Each structure stands twice: as structure tokens, then as C-alpha cells.
Amino acid sequence: RRLPRKVPRLDLHLRIQHALLLVAVFSLGASGLALKFPDWSFARVWIRIWGNVENAGHLHRFAALLLILDLVYHLLYLVIQGVRGRLRGSLLPSRSDGTLLRANLRYLSGRTDRRPAFEKFSYTQKLDYWLVALVVVLMTITGLMYWFPTETARLLPGPMVAKVWGIAYVIHSTEALLILFVAFVWHFYNVH
């Protein structure tokens, strides 16, 4: 029996979620970098295209809403798939991931000619999924803190506000740069 040339890994809902994530992340990246580094030449070009810095902020918040909507969509999808009994643990880390990692390292280092046969999702794809999930949650929390500063300050004890604010800033801007790097280098190389 012949195998199909392409095996669909993602159903329609997951492809829509993936497209929303792509649009949200790159819109957040472009607007966020322009807002963080407004004196850089690329930022001035983007801000001119958007009209002004205020519009860049609006785009950033719209893309943030898109990211949050995509997160909610994905969580609802997982719940519905779980209730229907269609949710398999294929994206959960397993012992076989360690075995496959060692086998792949042997293959990549030339110690064997046999490339390991991965499951539906390889250990690199699982790592990619869980890193993105963690980053989306962190970016959502820290982004909402900056979007609603008064409400955030009310929730925190007085002496903690400045410390938490500084930590949130570092997390938000560092994770943003990291996710752009991961998307461009790691994800496209290992998944697409």
C-alpha cells in the first residue's frame, strides 16, 4: 500500500489558529519593535506607514487582542477535542522523546546511518509548541499589565509595584525578541 505524499498534521481549526498566531506575532513584533526602538531607521519607516506612534500603539493592542483571541480559541478547541475523545497525548512530552533525541544526535553526528523514525510530532515540535504556549501566556499577562497599569497597581502591594513593573518590562520585551527569533529561525527550520 502506498502512503500519501502529504499527511495532514493539522485540521482546519488548527490551521486557522496557526494563521492567527502568525499574523498576531508578526504584527506584535513589528509594532513592538517600532515602539521600543523609535529612533531606529526601520521603526521610523513603520511608524510613517502607520501614520504616527499612537497608531503603532493601536496596532500593537489590536494584535494583542488577536493573540488573546487565538489563545482562547485554542483552549476551547482542546477542551472540545478532549470531551469528544479526540485529544491524544501526542504533544505531551514522553520517554520516547529522550530516546529519539539520543538516536537523532547519533544520526546527526554521523555515528549511524539510520535516521530515527519520529512519532506524529517530534521532540523538537513538542518543544516548539510548549515554548510558544509559555511565551503567549507570559506575553499576555505582562502585556495586560501594561495595557491596564492602574488596575495592575491596585492588585499589587505598594512596595511591590515598582519591582513587579520592572520584571514585567524585562519579561515582555525580552520574550518578544526571543519569540521573533524562535519564529524566524527555530520554527521555520524545524517545522516548515
Secondary structure, DSSP 8 states (H G I E B T S, - for coil): ----S----S-HHHHHHHHHHHHHHHHHHHHHHHHH-TTSHHHHHHHHHHSSHHHHHHHHHHHHHHHHHHHHHHHHHHHHHHHTT---GGGS--HHHHHHHHHHHHHHTTS-S------SS-HHHHHHHHHHHHHHHHHHHHHHHHHSHHHHHHHS-TTHHHHHHHHHHHHHHHHHHHHHHIIIIIIHHHT-
